[in-house]
Amino acid sequence: MNIPLSQPDITEAEIEAVVAVLRSSRLSIGPKQEEFEHLLATDIGVPHAVAVSSGTAGLHLCIRALGIGKEDEVIVPSFAFVSAANAIRYEGATPVFVDIEPATLNMDPARIEEALTPRTRAILAVHTFGCPADMDAILDIARRHRLLVIEDCCEAIGAEYRGQRVGSFGDAAVFAFYPNKQITMGEGGVVVTRNADMARDIRALRNQGRYESDEWYQHKVLGYNYRLSEMSCALGCVQMQRIDDILARREAVALKYHENLRGQKGVIVPPTQLDQKRISWFVYVIRLASGFQQADRDAIVQSLGADGISCGRYFAPIHKQPAYQQFAALRSLPVTESLSTRTVALPFFNRITDSEIEYVCSSLVHLATTASLEQ
Ligand SMILES: *Cc1c(COP(=O)(O)O)cnc(C)c1O
């Protein structure tokens, strides 16, 4: 057995679409980018989508286009992918880390207000593992304190909050398409927004600061090369056309894990249903019971690896990373620090079979039971 943690789902349709681009000789800034942006904007239900080279590039451009910089602080969870906080730092702003809710692993809105200072400019809400953050509470705090809201939807394409796609709530939102995401472009990302001016600025920033009305060598602002190739966009178009099937399949995999692991000793399963929220399954992350230490978790992950089962230890808190020494939380983040030592991401991809899921579950349950007997 050799079961990877994740695997892209590429069919002949994707292969043909990419080959067709290669035969066209239009390899960048072409019709596939436009088509992908249109598909994305329509799916999320916002007027503007701008394709960029990665989710990280998209987050960076949101921070930049919203004028967040030195002296500013941005509220962000520490239990997240490092990219969210990195994007804040690229513009010299300061990430201010906030703790999470134990049930959903999302930023806890009850912890936001105590983290606000006169310098706070924005909340970067991450829909962690595809589970929608509590947007009503976040938007309410933002309104009362005049803060911007950026949604990090890099793990959450297709997730819904109160029947509306995530990515349609904030001032801007970012999706990502690395091969481990629900759908992939190889590499790639997209910024969506209702704000036409912001969309225009982001289009310029991704292309060396050149606005669409400008001549080719005219650069109004300091920009970047955050463009995406037509091959990536063609791949993304086919994946977007298949998104309903992909999300349904991923939900079926999650429910199969749930069925196998619910009620097992030592293993705590994630919620599969939440009021007013539709989860888009990015990964399936269990946590070990509270008696387990980080060393126990790491030993279990290693034993699973020896059995041919690749697991992830999502997430090591950002504020504990060496690159974040100078931002080490001023306030403590007890939930983040306790849960992050016990989470295990199980193999999760569209084509995983029922027997592979059963093998993962029986191995995990065996290891968790043995370890808890030793405690
Ligand atoms: C994947 C991811 C990103 C960044 O996406 P890249 O395309 O890899 O740059 C940002 N935030 C979160 C929460 C992610 O999971």
Ligand as a Chemical Component Dictionary entry (heavy atoms), coordinates in Angstrom:
data_LIG
# 
_chem_comp.id                   LIG 
_chem_comp.type                 NON-POLYMER 
_chem_comp.pdbx_formal_charge   0 
_chem_comp.three_letter_code    LIG 
# 
loop_
_chem_comp_atom.comp_id 
_chem_comp_atom.atom_id 
_chem_comp_atom.alt_atom_id 
_chem_comp_atom.type_symbol 
_chem_comp_atom.charge 
_chem_comp_atom.model_Cartn_x 
_chem_comp_atom.model_Cartn_y 
_chem_comp_atom.model_Cartn_z 
_chem_comp_atom.pdbx_ordinal 
LIG C1 C1 C 0 -2.712 27.092 -0.089 1  
LIG C2 C2 C 0 -2.964 28.242 0.814  2  
LIG C3 C3 C 0 -2.486 29.534 0.520  3  
LIG C4 C4 C 0 -1.520 29.874 -0.576 4  
LIG O1 O1 O 0 -1.680 29.339 -1.777 5  
LIG P1 P1 P 0 -0.421 29.159 -2.788 6  
LIG O2 O2 O 0 -1.115 29.054 -4.090 7  
LIG O3 O3 O 0 0.274  27.917 -2.385 8  
LIG O4 O4 O 0 0.431  30.364 -2.703 9  
LIG C5 C5 C 0 -2.854 30.571 1.352  10 
LIG N1 N1 N 0 -3.618 30.380 2.432  11 
LIG C6 C6 C 0 -4.075 29.155 2.765  12 
LIG C7 C7 C 0 -4.929 29.022 3.985  13 
LIG C8 C8 C 0 -3.738 28.038 1.985  14 
LIG O5 O5 O 0 -4.167 26.829 2.345  15 
# 
loop_
_chem_comp_bond.comp_id 
_chem_comp_bond.atom_id_1 
_chem_comp_bond.atom_id_2 
_chem_comp_bond.value_order 
_chem_comp_bond.pdbx_ordinal 
LIG C1 C2 SING 1  
LIG C2 C3 SING 2  
LIG C2 C8 DOUB 3  
LIG C3 C4 SING 4  
LIG C3 C5 DOUB 5  
LIG C4 O1 SING 6  
LIG O1 P1 SING 7  
LIG P1 O2 DOUB 8  
LIG P1 O3 SING 9  
LIG P1 O4 SING 10 
LIG C5 N1 SING 11 
LIG N1 C6 DOUB 12 
LIG C6 C7 SING 13 
LIG C6 C8 SING 14 
LIG C8 O5 SING 15 
# 
